[in-house]
Amino acid sequence: MKKSNPLFNRVFMVLVFVFLYAPIVLLIIFSFNAGNSNTVWKGFSLDWYAKLFRNRIIMQSVYTTLLVSLLATVIATVAGTFASIGFYAMRRRLREGLMTVNNIPMMNADIVTGVSLCLFFVAFFGFWGDFAAWFNTLGLFRLPTRLTMGFGTLLIAHVGFNIPYVILSVGPKLRQMDKNLVDAAQDLGCTWMQAFFKVILPEIKPGIVSGALTAFTMSIDDFVISYFTAGSSASTLAMTIYGMTKKRVSPEINAISTLLFVTVLALLAIVNIREARAESAARRRI
């Protein structure tokens, strides 16, 4: 059997990492450029970061992105946790089928998810208009007859694609838990909710935190699904950056991209460190 060349493998790996991260490194470096060029270095400066925080459009999109990401993370974490518990209580054949359905949004192309959600909202708004027009003829109270895509549809879309990631994180922790713990707690007089908060929740807490961090990272970094579901009244940071690149690549884009990259990198580092610590703690128990 022919042995692989370790030197070639290392060189190839280095070239791959250079290809992936060299543009990001250049973007970060030129975000501190005193000039407005992306090719000529004119000295170190923080002016573009100062201008970034004075840009009303960008700061509004940052606020929208953070608000949507936080709300979607909280809702998806709660819904995904209870959905995982429901899957855990099902029979194996039914659970495996539903888990396959749960994994489809993660494997599906973002553009397919975005377009399908957009068509769903358009169809629902058409149905709602007809229903509201009929209901208003009853004279009880008036319903709005025209709904449009905006912050609400954006939030629903983010919650929808975040829930599978939470289920995927919480599910393994439930399978690692001793099935007799809940029965023992209920035999000792605990209600189901008391057993959940005192027995189940401490056992699956690492999975919940990992799922929440993953959901927040996916939400804050999303562009395609947001582009199709935000409408014209809401704009996330990724959408604002995309709109700015159509005109001219300003160093402000370098600055906001640097901050976004650092934020996502920090969140991913936290997720990986927590998972590594949880695995090491599980090995020590064994």
Disulfide bonds with the S-S distance in Angstrom:
none
